[in-house]
């Protein structure tokens, strides 16, 4: 599987401006959730979106999550 950089070593613009922000927003919503039902919803949403973006970028979800948390 590929890294999150293209052949020239630049970060993919799509990753930087769409994926990272979107997943970080979900993590922020998860941190601000008030009850278990909300937490469960955001955890499931985060896992599904992480998997979908990882497939689109052709990387493993764990690698993508590592870059999101930086």
TALINKA-V900622 format. One record per residue. N is the residue number from 0. PHI is phi in degrees with one decimal (* if undefined). BURIAL is b if it has 9 or more other ideal C-beta (glycine too) atoms within 8 Angstrom, else e. Layout:
n=N phi=PHI burial=BURIAL
n=N phi=PHI burial=BURIAL
This chain:
n=0 phi=* burial=e
n=1 phi=-82.9 burial=e
n=2 phi=-83.7 burial=e
n=3 phi=-87.0 burial=b
n=4 phi=-115.6 burial=e
n=5 phi=-84.3 burial=e
n=6 phi=-64.2 burial=e
n=7 phi=-87.4 burial=e
n=8 phi=90.3 burial=e
n=9 phi=-81.8 burial=e
n=10 phi=-67.1 burial=e
n=11 phi=-67.3 burial=b
n=12 phi=-60.3 burial=e
n=13 phi=-61.5 burial=e
n=14 phi=-64.0 burial=b
n=15 phi=-64.0 burial=b
n=16 phi=-97.2 burial=e
n=17 phi=-112.1 burial=e
n=18 phi=-63.4 burial=b
n=19 phi=-61.4 burial=b
n=20 phi=-63.9 burial=e
n=21 phi=-62.2 burial=b
n=22 phi=-69.8 burial=b
n=23 phi=-67.0 burial=b
n=24 phi=-62.3 burial=e
n=25 phi=-64.2 burial=b
n=26 phi=-62.9 burial=b
n=27 phi=-65.6 burial=e
n=28 phi=-62.1 burial=b
n=29 phi=-62.9 burial=b
n=30 phi=-65.5 burial=e
n=31 phi=-91.6 burial=e
n=32 phi=-66.3 burial=b
n=33 phi=-98.2 burial=e
n=34 phi=-143.9 burial=e
n=35 phi=-65.1 burial=e
n=36 phi=-64.3 burial=e
n=37 phi=-63.2 burial=b
n=38 phi=-58.7 burial=b
n=39 phi=-62.3 burial=e
n=40 phi=-60.4 burial=b
n=41 phi=-69.5 burial=b
n=42 phi=-63.6 burial=b
n=43 phi=-66.3 burial=e
n=44 phi=-61.8 burial=b
n=45 phi=-62.6 burial=b
n=46 phi=-62.6 burial=e
n=47 phi=-66.3 burial=e
n=48 phi=-68.1 burial=b
n=49 phi=-60.6 burial=b
n=50 phi=-64.1 burial=b
n=51 phi=-64.9 burial=e
n=52 phi=-67.7 burial=b
n=53 phi=-62.9 burial=b
n=54 phi=-64.8 burial=e
n=55 phi=-65.3 burial=e
n=56 phi=-88.9 burial=b
n=57 phi=61.5 burial=e
n=58 phi=-131.6 burial=b
n=59 phi=-75.8 burial=e
n=60 phi=-57.2 burial=b
n=61 phi=-64.4 burial=e
n=62 phi=-67.0 burial=b
n=63 phi=-62.7 burial=b
n=64 phi=-63.3 burial=b
n=65 phi=-60.3 burial=e
n=66 phi=-72.4 burial=b
n=67 phi=-65.4 burial=b
n=68 phi=-76.6 burial=e
n=69 phi=-70.8 burial=e
